[in-house]
Amino acid sequence: MTLTVDHLSYLNEEQRLFSIFSNISDFDRYNVVSDDGHLLQVYEIGQQNAHIVILFPAVGTSFILLSNIARYLCNDFHVITWETRGLPNTLWTSDALLDVSLEQQTRDVDTILARYPSKNLASIVAYCSGSPLALSYAASRRLAFSSLILVSPLFYISLAYPKNQYEEVVLPLWSRVAAEGKSFAEVFRRIINQGNAGASQVGRQLASVNRILYRSDDSTLAYAQQLMAVISHDSLNDLLNVHVPLTLINSKEDEMVNWRVGETIAESIAHCKSVVYETGDHFMVYSNQRLFDEVKSKILNAIEFDWLRNK
């Protein structure tokens, strides 16, 4: 089914008119039901018989953040992405019955990918807090693939490196929201909604959509619970158990994700490479052409290596 803004029920009237949603009819969308009965909305673009690239989204965020890199890759690949549990419901509540554990979200990926031929899987690409989920999935070796690429990865690893301000100040606040509930969520939501919305029109629109997470005390609490469920997991063992080329791409201008993490991991794990850009904010996954080219090149190189190895 062709995607329209009517399918994105979490958008308000102003957001439905944003230019970033003007070309979403390029995507097909469908719903799947997880093993615990939760609705998941899936998006795909590209040739059905091509190699598959799976885009793991940041938890709780709109697929629009990954739409441009998906659109760029679709000329060569069949690209699949989705919105994690919590979206597309407009009234996202912190329901104790909603399982947001890493294990359950990994099973969600199984449900989504069950309809696709596993032999066509080429690469996993993950963004931000989707990275620990992608690593957990990849390390479980549920499906064979050629490469794993993490863009602006936000996760916890038990290695020493210099922390940035987000890690030292903001992440502990998210942890406190998850632990203390709506009383602290209200305070934190008022603080975080005062952040910089971006200088460009696109930046302001992306920031507005990203703040759907903080629309209410309930949604703020629910997001905090989901975020903590994935980034409180120590991803170091998963990194060690991924036996394909692994690339971490960061930017020094990203105020949220610490580029030093990628450097530290690359120094510790032989099959891992760190790529650090001097420029590019946290939304560079939406509009950075250099990033798009780098991701595509690494996927194609890994496919070619696999072909030569198995020839």
C-alpha positions, 0 to 999 in steps of 0.5 A: 500500500502506498504511503501517505501522511494519513498513515502517520497518525502521530503527526499533528496538522502542522507537521502533516504539511512539512516538506520532509513528508512531500515525497513519502508516496515513494514508499510502500507500507504495511502493518504486521502484528508482533508475537505479543499482539503489538502493531508495527508499521513497516516501510519498503522501497526498491526492487523486490528481487534485489539484495535487501538492506535493513535499516534499524531506526532509532527507538520510538522515532518516525521513519522519516529520519531514515527516508532519504538514505532509504531513497538513495539506496533503493536504486541498488537495493530493496530497503526495509525499515519500520517504526519500533513499538510505540509508533504509529499510535497517537496516544503512546502511553507508558502501559506496563503491559507493553514489553519494550525489552531488547529481547521483545524488540529483537523478536519484532525484527523476526516478525518483520523479516519473516516474509522476506527471503533470507538469502537476499539479505546484504547488510544491516544499517542502524541509526542512533539507539537502533544500534544496540538492537541491530547488534543484538540481532546481528550477534544472534546470527538469526540471518546471514549478512555481509556487513553491519554499519552503525550511523551515529550509534548510541549504546553502552559499552563497558570500555573506558573512553572520555564521556561527552556532556550528553552521556554525563548529564542527559542520559542519567536524566532519561534513566531517572525518568524511566525509574521515577515515572510521570512526576519527573517526566513532566519536569524533564519534558519542559526542559528538553523541549526548550532545546535548539530546533535547528537553523534550517527549515529541514532541521526545524521540521526534523526536530519538531517530528523528533519531539513527538516523543515528548508530546505528553508526560506519558509519551516522555515516560514511555520513550524513556523506558524504551530507550533505557531498555536498549542502551542499558544493555552492554553491547560489547559482547554483541560487538565481539560476536559480529563476524562481518565487516563492522563500520561506525560512522560519527561526526564531531559536531554531533552533540548527542552521540560521542564520536570517541566511542567508535574510535575506542571500539575500532582500537579494540576490535579487529574487524571494526572500522571507525569513520569520523566526519569533522562536520554533520549534526545528529540528523546527518543520516537524513541529508549528508550525501557523503554519508549516503555514498559511504554506506552504499560503497561499504555495502557493495564492497561487502557483497563483492567480497562475499561473492569472491569468497564463495566463488 
